[in-house]
């Protein structure tokens, strides 16, 4: 059985979990709705792939492509060396 003090403490903690702070409330409610803008942007047929449509796409995709090419080339390099019997990287 839970003591009355512990029950009140649990209720207070539960209430704090679901109460929004003023910063969260202001950020969620007083913000411009960007859904129509992005919906128009992604639904236009301009010949671009969907992942290249935003202005920030290059910041994410160029490092991704660099890591992809680098990891694949090092993997192929290691496989070729193992075919010739050398198991070390150097």
N, C-alpha and C positions, 0 to 999 in steps of 0.2 A: 504494500500500500504506500502511496506517495503522500508525504506530509504536506499540509496546506502551504507551507512556505516554499517548498520545492515546486509545487504546482503553480504558484504565482510567479515564480522565477522562470519557469518554462513558458508560461503565457507571455511574459514580458519579452523574453528572448525571441519567441515566435513572432511577436508583433514587430520587433525591430528588424527581423529578416525581410518582412514584406513592406515596410515603410520606406518610401523613397526619400532620399536626401534632396535638398533644394537644388543642388547642382544637377542631379539626374533628372529631376522633374523639369527643370528649365531646358535642358538639352533635348529631351524627348518631345516636349509639347511645343515649345516656341521655336521649332526648327522648320526650315523650308522643306516641303515635300519634294524630294528629288526623283521619285518613282516615275512620273510622266516624262521627265527629261531623259532618264536612262532608258525608258521603254521606247521612246522615239529614236534614241541613238542606236539601240541594238536592233530595232526592227527596220531600219532603213536598208535598202538594197543598193549599197554603193560598191560592191565588189570586194570589200574587205572581209577578212575572217573575223569571227566574233571576238576572239581574244586580242585582236589588234585595234578594236574600235575606240577605246578610250585614249586620252592623251598620256596616261601613265603606263601604258602597256609595255613600252620599251624598257622601262625601269625594272620590270619583272621578267620579261622574256629574254632579253639579251644575256643577263647572268645565268638564266636557266639553260639557254642554248650553249653557253660557254662551258658550264659544268657538265652538260650532257655530252658534248663532243670530247671534252677532256677525259671524262670517266670512260667513255667507250674506247678512246684511243689508248689509254693506259691499259685497259683490259685486253685489247687486241695485242698490244705490245707484250704484255705478260704471257698471253697464250702462245704467241710465236716463240718467245724465249723458252717456254716449257716444252714446245715441240722439239726444239733443238737441244734439250737436255739441261738447260741452265735455269735453276729454280729461284735464283736470287734476283733482286731488282737491279743491282749494279753489275 
